[in-house]
Amino acid sequence: MKEYIPKLEKWEKSNRIAKMIIRCSLSVNMMRGFLSDGKNNEGLSAKALHNSIKAHFRNVFLFDKLINSCYDGISGLGNHIKNLFDMAYELKALGLDVSNEFMVLPTISERGAKSKETLME
């Protein structure tokens, strides 16, 4: 057991340093957004902290992309809808609840905008 104590102390020190580097490499706004989740991140190892931060910002990025995406008129409406459903599925896989009703609204509003454009022409 005595031979493992120095290795454990060395690991704990390197884990603290890794956590410090991870926390210092985030901008203040990103860290504020991550800490506002309400989760207790103090007891995590450096790898778990890194994975938690990565999952949090993946959720934020995907949700923002899902809300702000719009049909470009070139790639086809089917591809656009498929991309929306892919993003929603990935958000569901990451633990964020996205209802099916949420997915219907963007497609209806885009169809309405497209039909208005054709009426104007």
Secondary structure, 3 states (H helix, E strand, C coil): CCCHHHHHHHHHHHHHHHHHHHHHHCCHHHHHHHHCCCCCCCCCCHHHHHHHHHHHHHHHHHHHHHHHCCCCCCCCHHHHHHHHHHHHHHHHHCCCCCCHHHHHHHHHHHHHHHHHHHHHC
